[in-house]
Amino acid sequence: MATGFTIIRDATPAAEIPRGAVVAMGNFDGVHLGHRAVIAAALRMGRTVGKPAFAVTFEPHPRSFFSPNSPQFRLSDETNKLRLLAGTGLTGAVVMTFDKARAGTSAQDFINHDLVQRLGISGIAVGYDFHFGKGRVGSPGLLLSEAPRLGIAVDVQAHVDVEERPVSSSAIRMALAEGQIDDATAMLGGPWFVSGEVIHGEKRGRDLGYPTANIRLDKHCSLRHGIYAVRVGRGSDRFDAVASFGRRPTFDNGAPLLEVFLFGFKGDLYGAVLDVAFIGFIRDEQKFNSVEALVRQMDNDSAQARARLAAAPDAFPRLGAIG
């Protein structure tokens, strides 16, 4: 786990920015295997020249700026993206605010001002399809052509395939929407996870013998509604669990809610922030004709979840501390 992970923002004084760093640049939603190839390239470059390696990323996601009326299912919010980046071995991250001014900055000005003058980079790694600057004119080719003039090293990483399928954030979103947890895990290089505060629910689970920790996910989350084998993190503690994500059709068909039953846990979790990593899909959400039928199915779901988790004893995202 990374320690002392440094976060540089637009307001960070120039004197606090280490000069000569190598950077990996991208949006890094999910920090999947393709992103990790870019990060690994930056880490290698940094070791070669004896300089720290940082991620350069953008918040909010540029797509949300350009298409505000078409909200996107993000694989990781800003905090979790930084935690994932901190777990890769990077020294820190430069988080650039993506607003009207940055969207209007030409690619050439971005290179000259943001990367060279402000950050003072000595090298940069990007993916083969990463574009930047006004009109997305900036490209890996532009960086390569400018490298000799600027005296910086440039590494362009090719696409990464998993079972002949190109890895991308959009492909992972699609896999999650279809309940294909194994596919999403393979492309991410580890389990997809969400974080949230435990809220009060209807407390039906207590009466059913399955008291749950309830978490409201982002309203744009398009994870398939159903039952999942999950592993829960609370600080450094880990718990095996079974979870339901959906509208509870047997009871109220309400707003989507993540309900997590932690095996063997005794205690109060209200107000706690939990990390929930999705290990396996068990079945679709369904409506039952009786509470007794629901409980029988929950018993079966729990048994299946325990088996899936036993087969993946160490499965959990590698996260770093960001302070």
N, C-alpha and C positions, 0 to 999 in steps of 0.2 A: 504494500500500500504506500502510495506516495505521501510524503510529508512536506510541509512548507510550500504547498502549491500556491503560486503567485498569480493573482488575477489583475490584469492591467485593463483599465477602461479608458474611455475618451478623456475623462477628467484627471487621469493619473499624471502627475507632474513628470516632465521629461527627465528630470534628475533621478527618478525612481525606475526608469526603464533601462534594463541592462543592454548595453550596446553589443552588437556583433552576434546576436542570437540567431539560431536557425529556426525557421517556422514551418509548420504544416498548416496549410490554409484550406478551409472548407466550411460548409455549414454543419457537418458532423451530426446530423439528426440520427440518433441511435448508436453512433460510434460503431458501425458495423465493420465487417472484415475489409471492405474496400477502404474505408476511412483508416483502419488500423494499418493497412499497407502504406498509406501516405505518412502516417505518424511514425511507423518504423523507419521509413526512409529518412525522415527528419532527425530521428534519434541517432541513426548511423552517421549522418552528416555532422551532427553536433559532436559526436565522439571523435570523429576524424579531425576536426579543427579545434577541439577542446572548448566548445561553447555550449551554453544551455539550449534546449529545444523547447519551443512554445507552440501551442496551437493558436491560429488566428481564426476567429469565428465571428458570426454576426447574430445580433439579437435586436428586434424580433427576427424570426426567419424571414428572409426576403420575400418569399411567396405570400406571406400574410400582409406584407406592405403593398405588393402589387395587386393582390386579389383579396381585398378585405371582405368581400361579400361571399367568398368561397373558402371558408375556414378549413384548415388542413388538420388531419389527425397527426399530431406530432408523436414520434416514437419516444422522445425524451424532452422534457421541458428544460429550461435553461439550467436550473440547479442540477438536475440529474445528468445532463450532458457534461457539465463541468466535473461532476463526481466521476463519471466514466473516463473523461480525459485525464483526471488526476490519477486514475488507476493504471494508466498506460506507461508511466515512467517519465512523462513530460514534466518540465520544471514549472510550467504555468500555462495560462491562456490569456490571449489578448481578445477581449470581447468588444467588438466595434458596434456601435449603435447603428442599425440600418433604418435611416429616416430619409426624408426628401432630399436633404443635402448630400448624403452618401449615395443615394440612388442616382443623383445627377452628376456625380464625380466621374470624369473620364477615366478610362483604364490607365492611361499614361500618367495622369495626375495621382491616381491611387498608388501606382508603383513608386513614383518619385517622392510624393509627400508622405503617404502613410507608411509604406514599407521601408523606404530607404532613409528619408530624413527623420521621421519621427521614431521609428523602431530601430533603424540602423542595422537591418538584418545583414547577415553574411551569406545566407542560403535560404532556399525555400523549396518545399516539396508540395506538389499538388496532384490531384487525380487527372486522368486524361481528358475528362469531360467537364472540368471546373471552369466556369466563366465568371467574370467580374467586370465592374465598371459600367458606366452608362451604356445602355443598349446591349449589355453583355458582350462588349467588344473584346474585353480582356480574355486571354486564353493561355493555355500552356505554351503555345507557339510564340505568343508575344513575349512571355517571360523568357523563353529561350533566346529569342532574338535580342532582348535587352540585356541579357546577362553579361556579355563581354564589356559593354559600355559601363555598366553599373558595378562590375567587379563582384558579382554574387554567383553562387552556385545554384543551379536549378535541377531538380529531380522530378520527372513526370512519371507517375505510376500508371501502369496499364490496368484495365478492369480486372476484377477478381471474379472467378466463377466458382459456384458450388454445384456439383453434379451437372455441369454444362449449363447452368443458369446464372446469368450475370447478377451479381449482388448489387442491390440498390435499396435506398430507403423506401421507394415506392413498391418494390417487390416484397419487402418485409411487411409493409402496411397491408398489402393484399393478402399475404399469408395469414396475418393475424385476423383479418376480416373473415377469412374462410376457416378459422380455427386450426390452421396448419402450424401448430406450435413447434413441431420438430423442424420444419422448414425455416421458420423464423429464427429459431435458435442456431441453426447451422449457418445462416447468413450473418447473424449478429456476432457469432463466435462465443455466445453465452446466452443465458436466458433473458428474454425481454422482461422488464419490470416496471412497475409503477410505484409511486409513493403517495401517501395521503394520510390525513388525520382521521382517527377513528371518531365517528359521530354516533349520536344516539339514533336508534332505529325503532321499529315497532316492538322489538323484544319478543317476537314470535319464536325465535330460535331457542330461547330458554325453555319455553313450554314443550318444544319438540325434542329437547335433549341435545340440541346443537346451538349453543350460544355463539353468536358470530360477532366479529369486529367488522363494522360497516364503514366503507370508504366511498365517497363520491368521486368518481373519475371525471376528467375533463369532458364536457358535453360533446366534444367532437371525436371522442374515442370511438373507433369503429370495430373494436374487438368483437368477435362473434359471441353472441349471447349463449351461455352454456355453463357447464361444470368443468372445473380444472383442478389438476394437481398442482399445488403451489408450494413455494418455500418462502417463509416470512422472515424478514430481518428487523430487529429492533435494537439499534446500536450494534454491538458485536454478537448479540444473541441470535440464534437461528431456530426456527420452528417449522416442522412439517405441517401441512395444512391442506384442506380441500376448500375450494371457493366456488361461489356462484356469481356470475356476472349477468345481469338481466333485469327483467321487469316483474318477476315474481307472479307469473300468470295464475298460479293456484290461489293467490290471495287478492292482490290489488292491481296488477298490471301497471304499476306506477313507473316513475322515472328510473332509468338504469342505475343500478347500485351494485357495488362489489361487496359481497358478504363472505367473510373468511372465517372458517372454523379451524382453530389451532389445536392440533392433537395434543392432549395431555396438559394443556395450559390452564392454570387456575389464577384468576386475578382480574383486575379492572384495567382495561386498555383505553378507556375514554380519554380523548385528548392526545393520546400517543400518536406519533408519526411512524408509520410502518412502511417498509419496502416489501412489495409482494412480487416475487419472481415466478413466472409461469413456466412450469416444467412439462405439463402434458394436458391435452384436451381429452375429456372423458365422454361427454355427451352433450347434445343440445338441451337447452332449457325446454321444459314441457309443463303442461297443466295436468294436475292429478285430480281424480274425482273424490279423493278422501285424504285426510291428514295421515291416516294409517298407511296408505299406499305411498305417500310422499316420504314418510319416515323410513319405510322399507327400502325405497330407492336411495335415500341418503345414506343408509347403512352400506348399501352396495357401492355407492360412489366413494365413500370413505375407504372401503377396502381396496378399490381400484387405485385411489390416490396414493395410499400407503405403498402399494406395490410399485407404482411408477416412481415414487420418491426413493424407495429402497434401491432401485436400479440406477439412480443418479444421486448418490450420497453427497457429492461435493458441488452440485450444480447451484451456482449463485453468481450474480454479476460481480466482477472485480471492480470495486469502487475505492476511490481515494478520498481523503478529507480535504475540504476546500475552506475550512474555517468558518 
